[in-house]
Amino acid sequence: MWLQGRLLGAVVALLALLAGPPAHAERGVGERRMQTFLDETERLRASFTQSVYDEQRRLIETSSGVMYLSRPDRFRWEYAEPFEQLIVGDGERVWIYDVDLEQVTVRAATQAIGATPASLLSSREPVGESFAVRELGEEAGLARVALTPRDDGATFSEVRLGFDGSGLRMMELADNFGQTTVLVFDGLERNLAIDDGLFTFIPPPGVDVVDDL
């Protein structure tokens, strides 16, 4: 739940979004925009607002921050509001730093991410290997597609992506516990120079480190 609730997924949140959808004879506008985004994106920076809703679609949590991505398999999600949390994937491990709790949890990347929305943001693996892609048409100015996990053991039922002419603007995750997490991206920048040090994490002195490798 920690990954779905705070990262969407990988962060999602966050897309084998950056790996490319399976081949189709014809694609709708959502799939075409997704493919263009995949073809043109190696690095990514964006601000985000994340909202979590319960099964009655009541808002239970809102947070915001900034995310960075560098393919393959490296990401950084900085949550600033309402409390500070940092999630860093260095390609081998995922570090979760809760600033207020002064605690760091470290997990193997394969264990922490797997076939989750976080893998959608950073993996080079073809999305069709793990997800079925479905065109949803346009809504509220966004061309939308849905990704359904092929793994029956996945902890979420569907990820929906929304694109406008400039790129990815929305990710929506429906998990198997009745919760829905929505990420809205703003100020998205692609293929900018990103310091590799952002994807390295060293626990600050004095914090508790929970090794879950």
C-alpha positions as CSV (number, residue, x, y, z in Angstrom):
1,M,0.0,0.0,0.0
2,W,2.8,2.5,0.7
3,L,3.8,2.5,-3.0
4,Q,0.3,2.8,-4.3
5,G,-0.7,5.5,-1.8
6,R,2.4,7.6,-2.0
7,L,4.0,6.8,-5.4
8,L,1.1,5.7,-7.4
9,G,2.6,4.2,-8.7
10,A,6.0,5.4,-9.8
11,V,5.7,7.4,-8.2
12,V,4.2,6.3,-10.0
13,A,3.7,6.4,-10.8
14,L,5.4,6.5,-12.0
15,L,4.4,4.3,-17.0
16,A,6.2,0.8,-18.6
17,L,4.7,4.1,-19.8
18,L,8.2,4.8,-20.9
19,A,8.6,1.4,-22.5
20,G,6.0,1.6,-25.2
21,P,2.6,-0.1,-25.8
22,P,2.1,-3.3,-27.8
23,A,1.8,-3.0,-31.5
24,H,-1.6,-2.3,-33.0
25,A,-2.8,-2.1,-36.5
26,E,-4.6,1.2,-35.6
27,R,-4.3,3.3,-32.5
28,G,-6.7,5.8,-31.0
29,V,-5.6,9.4,-30.2
30,G,-4.7,8.3,-26.6
31,E,-2.4,5.5,-27.7
32,R,-0.9,7.7,-30.4
33,R,-0.1,10.5,-27.8
34,M,1.3,7.9,-25.4
35,Q,3.5,6.4,-28.1
36,T,4.8,9.9,-29.0
37,F,5.5,10.6,-25.4
38,L,7.4,7.3,-25.0
39,D,9.4,7.8,-28.2
40,E,10.6,11.2,-27.2
41,T,11.2,10.9,-23.4
42,E,14.4,9.7,-21.7
43,R,14.4,12.1,-18.7
44,L,11.6,13.9,-17.0
45,R,10.8,16.5,-14.4
46,A,7.4,17.6,-13.3
47,S,5.5,19.1,-10.3
48,F,2.6,17.0,-9.2
49,T,-0.5,17.1,-7.0
50,Q,-1.7,13.7,-5.6
51,S,-5.2,13.0,-4.3
52,V,-6.4,9.8,-2.7
53,Y,-10.1,8.9,-2.6
54,D,-11.9,6.1,-0.7
55,E,-14.4,3.6,-2.3
56,Q,-17.1,6.2,-2.0
57,R,-14.9,8.7,-3.9
58,R,-14.4,10.8,-0.8
59,L,-11.1,12.7,-0.6
60,I,-9.0,11.3,2.2
61,E,-5.5,12.7,1.4
62,T,-3.9,15.4,-0.8
63,S,-0.2,15.9,-1.2
64,S,2.1,17.6,-3.6
65,G,5.7,17.8,-4.7
66,V,8.1,17.3,-7.5
67,M,9.3,14.2,-9.4
68,Y,12.4,13.3,-11.5
69,L,12.9,10.4,-13.8
70,S,15.9,9.0,-15.7
71,R,15.5,5.9,-17.8
72,P,16.1,3.1,-17.0
73,D,14.9,2.5,-13.5
74,R,15.9,5.7,-11.7
75,F,13.4,8.1,-10.1
76,R,13.0,10.6,-7.3
77,W,9.7,11.7,-5.8
78,E,9.9,14.6,-3.3
79,Y,6.7,15.1,-1.3
80,A,6.6,18.6,0.3
81,E,3.0,18.9,1.5
82,P,1.4,18.1,3.9
83,F,4.5,16.3,5.2
84,E,8.0,15.7,3.8
85,Q,8.8,12.3,2.3
86,L,11.5,11.3,-0.2
87,I,11.4,8.2,-2.4
88,V,14.5,7.5,-4.5
89,G,15.0,4.6,-6.9
90,D,18.7,4.1,-7.8
91,G,18.1,1.2,-10.2
92,E,18.9,-1.5,-7.6
93,R,17.2,-0.2,-4.4
94,V,14.3,2.0,-3.4
95,W,14.8,4.3,-0.5
96,I,11.8,5.8,1.4
97,Y,12.7,8.6,3.8
98,D,10.0,9.8,6.2
99,V,11.5,13.1,7.4
100,D,9.2,13.6,10.4
101,L,9.6,10.1,11.6
102,E,13.4,10.2,11.0
103,Q,13.2,6.8,9.4
104,V,14.5,5.3,6.2
105,T,13.2,2.1,4.7
106,V,15.3,0.4,1.9
107,R,14.0,-2.3,-0.4
108,A,15.2,-4.1,-3.4
109,A,13.9,-2.4,-6.5
110,T,12.3,-5.7,-7.9
111,Q,10.5,-6.2,-4.6
112,A,9.4,-2.6,-4.1
113,I,8.3,-1.9,-7.6
114,G,7.6,-5.1,-9.7
115,A,4.6,-4.6,-12.0
116,T,3.4,-1.4,-10.3
117,P,2.7,2.0,-11.6
118,A,6.2,3.0,-10.5
119,S,7.6,0.6,-13.1
120,L,5.5,2.4,-15.7
121,L,7.6,5.5,-15.1
122,S,11.0,4.1,-15.4
123,S,11.2,0.7,-17.1
124,R,12.3,-0.1,-20.6
125,E,10.3,-3.3,-20.7
126,P,7.4,-3.4,-23.2
127,V,4.2,-2.4,-21.5
128,G,2.3,-5.1,-23.4
129,E,4.2,-7.8,-21.4
130,S,2.6,-6.7,-18.2
131,F,-0.4,-4.7,-19.1
132,A,-3.3,-4.8,-21.6
133,V,-3.9,-1.4,-23.2
134,R,-7.4,0.0,-23.8
135,E,-8.3,3.2,-25.6
136,L,-10.8,5.4,-23.5
137,G,-11.3,8.3,-25.9
138,E,-11.2,12.0,-24.9
139,E,-12.5,13.5,-21.6
140,A,-12.0,17.0,-20.2
141,G,-9.5,17.8,-23.0
142,L,-7.4,14.8,-22.3
143,A,-6.9,11.7,-24.6
144,R,-7.0,8.8,-22.2
145,V,-5.9,5.1,-22.2
146,A,-6.2,2.4,-19.6
147,L,-3.6,-0.2,-18.6
148,T,-4.9,-3.4,-16.9
149,P,-2.3,-5.6,-15.3
150,R,-2.0,-9.1,-16.7
151,D,-0.8,-10.5,-13.4
152,D,-3.7,-11.7,-11.3
153,G,-1.7,-11.1,-8.2
154,A,-1.3,-7.3,-8.8
155,T,-2.5,-5.1,-6.0
156,F,-4.3,-2.7,-8.4
157,S,-6.9,-3.2,-11.0
158,E,-6.2,-0.5,-13.5
159,V,-4.1,2.6,-14.3
160,R,-5.5,5.4,-16.5
161,L,-3.3,7.9,-18.2
162,G,-4.4,11.2,-19.7
163,F,-2.5,13.2,-22.3
164,D,-2.8,16.6,-23.9
165,G,-0.8,18.0,-26.8
166,S,2.1,18.7,-24.5
167,G,2.4,15.2,-23.0
168,L,1.3,13.4,-19.8
169,R,-1.0,15.3,-17.6
170,M,-2.8,12.7,-15.4
171,M,-2.4,9.2,-13.9
172,E,-5.2,7.5,-12.1
173,L,-4.8,4.3,-10.1
174,A,-7.6,2.1,-8.9
175,D,-6.3,-0.4,-6.3
176,N,-7.8,-3.6,-5.0
177,F,-8.8,-2.0,-1.7
178,G,-11.3,0.4,-3.2
179,Q,-9.1,3.4,-3.2
180,T,-8.3,5.6,-6.2
181,T,-5.2,7.7,-6.4
182,V,-5.0,10.6,-8.9
183,L,-1.8,12.4,-9.9
184,V,-2.0,15.6,-11.9
185,F,1.3,16.8,-13.5
186,D,2.2,20.4,-14.2
187,G,5.3,22.1,-15.6
188,L,6.5,18.9,-17.2
189,E,10.0,19.1,-18.8
190,R,11.4,16.3,-20.9
191,N,15.0,15.4,-21.7
192,L,16.5,18.2,-19.6
193,A,19.9,17.8,-17.9
194,I,19.4,16.1,-14.5
195,D,22.1,15.6,-11.9
196,D,22.8,11.9,-11.4
197,G,23.2,12.7,-7.7
198,L,19.5,13.1,-7.4
199,F,19.1,9.3,-7.8
200,T,21.6,8.5,-5.1
201,F,20.5,8.4,-1.5
202,I,22.6,8.3,1.7
203,P,20.7,8.1,4.9
204,P,21.2,11.2,7.1
205,P,23.1,10.7,10.3
206,G,21.0,9.7,13.2
207,V,18.0,8.3,11.4
208,D,16.7,4.8,11.8
209,V,17.3,2.6,8.8
210,V,15.0,-0.4,8.2
211,D,16.6,-2.8,5.8
212,D,13.9,-4.8,4.0
213,L,16.2,-6.2,1.3
